[in-house]
């Protein structure tokens, strides 16, 4: 099983080419390519010609390949629907182009966040939440069919508009996640949709990552592995929060999970900012994350 990591912080900090080399030196065999630096209204998504767009992502793919790294999953910018009649068409175009970007990266999986609205907290207005999200994801089906990229729906959380606490929202609960994935696949045919299980979000929403994985089973295609205290979305490596990692890796093993062991724990990198400690310490942080991932992934086999 390859150990993988999200790329947002390190690529912003040292650049894509150098960051890729640092990941390779640390031992990572795959990445979760984040498109967060490419804002939906930025030039890559709005001004690049088709050939320029392809070349931008081909360059990332070539760099990864030269470093012996697979782009196994990627993450589109977010949010990509804000209930604004002027902005939403541009955001949907960004979502569709993100799928084609994944294809240029030879990346089989993409995460595009589900639509979240304040009225959806605690499962309220579930039918409306379902309708809006099915329409949102349905608009991307032609691109999914055209590219062969699989859409991974991530379990989320939200802030309660009244209490400001972090609470369940769109697909926070495993039964909601299963409903979305199975129903969308039934409606559109094939296996176009799968799950991205975010361990930290599962803790915050109260579902728990081990329970969610045992229920999701084969639906889980990719992971966002991160630890937290159950209150804040900390994006830390295992051991820095409250998740029982023995239980989680057992759930992955028992359900036959066969993807990468992918971290979304950029806050761990960020605390070792290279301006303060120097890039060698940042490199050691990469090695530490890889070592933790390798130890856990080896228990899945």
Backbone torsions as a table, in degrees:
resi	resn	phi	psi	omega
1	UNK	NA	125.8	179.7
2	UNK	-75.0	145.1	173.1
3	UNK	-94.8	133.3	-172.3
4	UNK	-131.2	161.8	178.8
5	UNK	-147.1	151.1	170.3
6	UNK	-69.7	159.6	-168.8
7	UNK	-116.7	-5.1	-165.8
8	UNK	-56.8	-55.5	-173.8
9	UNK	-65.7	-50.7	-173.2
10	UNK	-65.7	-39.8	179.0
11	UNK	-65.5	-37.4	176.6
12	UNK	-68.1	-33.6	-172.6
13	UNK	-79.0	-43.6	-174.1
14	UNK	-122.2	-1.7	-178.3
15	UNK	96.1	155.8	-175.5
16	UNK	-63.2	-48.5	-175.1
17	UNK	-63.3	-48.6	-179.3
18	UNK	-67.7	-40.2	178.4
19	UNK	-60.2	-40.9	179.2
20	UNK	-62.0	-41.9	178.8
21	UNK	-64.8	-37.8	179.3
22	UNK	-65.4	-40.6	176.9
23	UNK	-62.7	-44.2	-179.4
24	UNK	-62.4	-42.9	-179.7
25	UNK	-62.6	-33.8	-179.6
26	UNK	-73.7	-20.6	178.4
27	UNK	118.0	-7.6	-178.4
28	UNK	-61.9	136.6	177.8
29	UNK	-105.0	-4.0	-178.3
30	UNK	-153.9	163.2	175.6
31	UNK	-134.9	158.9	169.6
32	UNK	-107.8	97.5	-172.7
33	UNK	-75.4	117.1	179.8
34	UNK	-92.0	132.8	179.2
35	UNK	-101.0	19.4	-173.9
36	UNK	-64.1	-28.8	179.3
37	UNK	-73.3	-15.0	179.0
38	UNK	-97.9	86.5	-176.2
39	UNK	-62.4	147.1	-177.5
40	UNK	-54.4	-30.4	-180.0
41	UNK	-98.1	9.8	179.5
42	UNK	-79.1	173.7	-170.8
43	UNK	-68.7	-31.8	-178.6
44	UNK	-62.0	-42.6	-178.3
45	UNK	-85.8	-22.0	-173.4
46	UNK	-114.3	-23.3	-172.6
47	UNK	-119.3	-22.1	-177.8
48	UNK	-67.6	140.1	170.7
49	UNK	-69.3	168.8	179.6
50	UNK	-58.7	-40.4	-179.4
51	UNK	-70.6	-38.2	177.6
52	UNK	-65.8	-41.2	179.2
53	UNK	-60.7	-47.8	179.5
54	UNK	-61.9	-43.8	-177.8
55	UNK	-65.0	-36.0	179.1
56	UNK	-57.4	-48.6	-177.1
57	UNK	-81.1	-28.5	173.4
58	UNK	-60.1	-36.6	179.4
59	UNK	-64.3	-40.5	176.5
60	UNK	-63.6	-44.4	-179.4
61	UNK	-61.2	-45.3	180.0
62	UNK	-62.9	-42.3	179.5
63	UNK	-61.5	-44.7	178.1
64	UNK	-61.3	-45.9	-179.0
65	UNK	-60.3	-43.2	-179.8
66	UNK	-63.5	-25.9	179.2
67	UNK	-93.0	1.9	-179.0
68	UNK	74.3	28.4	-176.8
69	UNK	-115.2	136.5	176.5
70	UNK	-95.8	134.9	171.4
71	UNK	-86.8	91.6	-171.6
72	UNK	-85.1	-28.6	178.9
73	UNK	-151.9	158.7	176.1
74	UNK	-142.5	166.8	-173.1
75	UNK	-131.8	121.1	179.0
76	UNK	-72.6	160.5	171.6
77	UNK	-58.7	163.7	177.1
78	UNK	-153.5	157.3	-3.9
79	UNK	-77.0	158.1	-179.9
80	UNK	-118.6	17.2	165.3
81	UNK	-155.3	126.1	-175.2
82	UNK	-127.6	13.3	179.2
83	UNK	59.2	44.2	177.7
84	UNK	-128.0	117.9	-174.2
85	UNK	-61.2	-27.7	179.5
86	UNK	-82.6	-38.4	-175.0
87	UNK	-86.5	-33.0	-171.2
88	UNK	-60.8	-38.2	176.6
89	UNK	-61.3	-39.8	177.4
90	UNK	-65.3	-38.9	180.0
91	UNK	-68.1	-38.9	177.0
92	UNK	-65.0	-38.9	176.7
93	UNK	-60.9	-39.6	177.0
94	UNK	-62.9	-41.8	179.1
95	UNK	-60.1	-46.1	-178.9
96	UNK	-65.7	-43.0	178.6
97	UNK	-65.4	-31.0	177.3
98	UNK	-62.7	-35.2	177.3
99	UNK	-64.9	-42.8	177.8
100	UNK	-68.3	-32.7	174.6
101	UNK	-61.2	-43.1	177.4
102	UNK	-58.7	-41.6	179.2
103	UNK	-62.8	-41.5	177.8
104	UNK	-63.2	-27.8	178.8
105	UNK	-83.2	-1.0	-172.1
106	UNK	57.0	37.7	-175.1
107	UNK	-101.8	123.4	-174.7
108	UNK	-78.7	-18.4	-173.4
109	UNK	-132.9	141.8	174.8
110	UNK	-133.3	142.1	172.4
111	UNK	-101.9	124.6	168.2
112	UNK	-125.4	118.4	-174.9
113	UNK	-56.4	141.9	172.9
114	UNK	-66.7	164.2	-179.9
115	UNK	-76.1	130.3	179.3
116	UNK	-121.7	135.2	176.7
117	UNK	-133.4	147.3	-179.8
118	UNK	-53.4	-27.7	-178.2
119	UNK	-77.5	-3.9	-178.2
120	UNK	-93.9	-3.5	-175.2
121	UNK	-62.3	148.7	179.1
122	UNK	60.8	20.9	179.7
123	UNK	79.0	9.5	177.7
124	UNK	-67.0	148.5	178.6
125	UNK	54.1	43.2	-175.0
126	UNK	-60.5	-42.1	-178.5
127	UNK	-61.8	-41.0	178.6
128	UNK	-68.7	-42.3	176.3
129	UNK	-57.4	-44.2	180.0
130	UNK	-63.6	-46.0	-178.7
131	UNK	-61.4	-47.3	-178.4
132	UNK	-62.8	-43.8	-178.7
133	UNK	-70.1	-37.5	178.6
134	UNK	-66.5	-35.8	175.9
135	UNK	-68.0	-42.4	179.5
136	UNK	-60.4	-54.0	-178.9
137	UNK	-70.6	-32.5	179.5
138	UNK	-61.1	-32.6	179.5
139	UNK	-66.6	-17.7	-178.8
140	UNK	-95.8	-7.1	-175.8
141	UNK	-57.9	-43.4	177.9
142	UNK	-56.7	-39.3	178.4
143	UNK	-68.2	-37.7	177.6
144	UNK	-63.7	-43.4	178.8
145	UNK	-65.3	-39.6	-176.1
146	UNK	-67.5	-33.6	-173.8
147	UNK	-102.3	-24.8	-172.8
148	UNK	81.3	3.4	177.0
149	UNK	-72.9	140.1	179.0
150	UNK	-98.1	131.8	178.1
151	UNK	-84.0	121.9	179.0
152	UNK	-105.2	122.4	-178.8
153	UNK	-93.3	127.0	-173.9
154	UNK	-99.3	135.9	173.6
155	UNK	-66.9	134.5	-170.2
156	UNK	-122.7	178.2	169.4
157	UNK	-144.1	172.4	179.2
158	UNK	-148.3	169.8	173.4
159	UNK	-93.2	130.0	175.7
160	UNK	-66.5	123.6	-176.7
161	UNK	-64.0	-18.6	-179.3
162	UNK	-94.3	-40.3	-175.1
163	UNK	-103.9	-15.8	-176.4
164	UNK	67.3	10.4	176.4
165	UNK	-82.9	155.7	177.1
166	UNK	-81.4	125.6	-170.7
167	UNK	-139.1	166.1	177.1
168	UNK	-63.1	148.5	176.8
169	UNK	-148.8	-147.1	-177.8
170	UNK	-50.4	124.1	179.9
171	UNK	48.8	30.7	173.0
172	UNK	-69.9	-38.3	-178.3
173	UNK	-88.5	144.3	-174.5
174	UNK	-63.9	-33.7	179.4
175	UNK	-67.4	-31.9	176.0
176	UNK	-70.3	-40.7	-179.9
177	UNK	-62.3	-44.9	178.8
178	UNK	-63.1	-41.3	178.1
179	UNK	-59.5	-47.5	-179.8
180	UNK	-60.4	-51.8	-173.9
181	UNK	-65.4	-50.4	-176.9
182	UNK	-66.6	-40.8	-178.3
183	UNK	-68.5	-42.9	178.7
184	UNK	-63.3	-39.6	177.1
185	UNK	-67.1	-37.6	177.7
186	UNK	-66.4	-42.3	-178.1
187	UNK	-65.2	-43.8	-171.8
188	UNK	-100.8	-9.2	178.3
189	UNK	77.8	144.7	178.2
190	UNK	83.4	-169.3	-179.9
191	UNK	-114.4	66.6	-177.3
192	UNK	-84.5	-20.7	-173.6
193	UNK	-125.2	141.5	178.7
194	UNK	-145.1	-176.3	-177.6
195	UNK	-106.0	140.5	163.9
196	UNK	-109.9	110.8	-178.0
197	UNK	-91.2	114.7	176.2
198	UNK	-96.1	112.8	-174.6
199	UNK	-64.7	-39.6	-179.7
200	UNK	-67.1	-42.4	177.5
201	UNK	-61.9	-36.0	-179.7
202	UNK	-64.0	-34.9	177.3
203	UNK	-69.5	-46.6	-177.3
204	UNK	-62.4	-39.1	-177.6
205	UNK	-77.5	-11.6	178.9
206	UNK	91.1	-0.2	-177.9
207	UNK	-80.6	-35.9	-178.2
208	UNK	83.3	130.0	-175.2
209	UNK	-66.5	-35.7	-178.7
210	UNK	-66.9	-46.2	177.3
211	UNK	-60.8	-44.5	-178.9
212	UNK	-61.4	-43.9	-178.8
213	UNK	-65.2	-40.0	179.9
214	UNK	-64.5	-31.3	177.7
215	UNK	-81.7	-39.6	-179.6
216	UNK	-69.2	-40.2	177.9
217	UNK	55.3	-125.3	-175.2
218	UNK	-63.5	-16.4	-177.5
219	UNK	-69.0	-23.6	-178.4
220	UNK	-75.8	114.3	178.7
221	UNK	-99.0	-34.5	-175.7
222	UNK	-142.6	165.2	-177.2
223	UNK	-125.5	151.8	161.3
224	UNK	-118.5	95.3	-177.6
225	UNK	-87.5	121.4	177.8
226	UNK	-158.8	156.8	-180.0
227	UNK	-117.0	153.3	174.7
228	UNK	-159.1	-178.3	-176.1
229	UNK	-93.0	6.6	-178.6
230	UNK	86.2	-5.6	-178.5
231	UNK	-116.2	-39.2	-175.0
232	UNK	-122.9	141.6	179.7
233	UNK	-78.3	81.0	-166.5
234	UNK	-79.2	-26.3	-178.8
235	UNK	53.8	54.3	178.4
236	UNK	-108.5	164.8	178.0
237	UNK	-74.9	158.6	176.8
238	UNK	-52.8	140.5	-178.0
239	UNK	100.1	-9.3	-179.5
240	UNK	-103.7	7.6	-178.5
241	UNK	-144.8	-146.0	-171.4
242	UNK	-114.2	3.2	-178.2
243	UNK	-70.0	139.2	173.5
244	UNK	-86.5	101.0	-172.8
245	UNK	-76.0	-26.5	174.9
246	UNK	-63.0	-42.3	178.4
247	UNK	-65.6	-39.1	-176.8
248	UNK	-69.3	-45.7	-179.8
249	UNK	-66.5	-30.4	174.5
250	UNK	-65.0	-39.8	177.9
251	UNK	-64.3	-41.3	176.8
252	UNK	-62.7	-44.9	-179.3
253	UNK	-64.1	-45.8	-175.0
254	UNK	-68.6	-25.2	-179.5
255	UNK	-97.9	3.8	174.7
256	UNK	75.0	28.3	179.3
257	UNK	-61.5	133.8	-174.9
258	UNK	-133.0	14.0	177.8
259	UNK	-82.8	-159.5	176.0
260	UNK	-84.3	162.9	171.2
261	UNK	-96.7	93.8	-169.2
262	UNK	-104.6	124.1	175.9
263	UNK	-85.7	139.1	162.9
264	UNK	-122.1	72.5	-170.5
265	UNK	-131.1	46.1	-175.0
266	UNK	-63.3	-22.0	178.5
267	UNK	-63.5	-26.7	176.6
268	UNK	-65.7	-42.4	175.5
269	UNK	-63.6	-43.8	-171.6
270	UNK	-63.4	-30.9	-179.1
271	UNK	-70.6	-15.0	176.4
272	UNK	-108.1	46.3	-177.1
273	UNK	-50.4	131.6	-172.1
274	UNK	-68.9	-21.9	176.4
275	UNK	-66.8	-27.9	-177.8
276	UNK	-90.4	-48.4	-171.5
277	UNK	-103.9	-15.2	-174.6
278	UNK	94.0	153.7	-173.6
279	UNK	-68.1	-23.8	178.9
280	UNK	-66.1	-35.3	176.5
281	UNK	-68.2	-39.1	176.1
282	UNK	-62.6	-38.9	175.6
283	UNK	-62.9	-40.1	177.8
284	UNK	-64.5	-34.4	176.2
285	UNK	-62.9	-39.9	175.7
286	UNK	-61.2	-44.4	-179.9
287	UNK	-63.7	-40.0	179.6
288	UNK	-62.6	-45.8	179.5
289	UNK	-61.4	-44.8	178.8
290	UNK	-59.7	-44.6	-177.2
291	UNK	-61.8	-42.5	177.3
292	UNK	-63.1	-44.5	179.2
293	UNK	-62.7	-42.3	-179.9
294	UNK	-62.3	-41.9	-179.5
295	UNK	-62.8	-41.6	-179.6
296	UNK	-74.0	-42.8	-178.2
297	UNK	-63.4	-34.8	-179.9
298	UNK	-64.7	-21.3	177.6
299	UNK	-81.4	-12.6	180.0
300	UNK	-80.3	-32.1	-175.7
301	UNK	-71.1	NA	NA
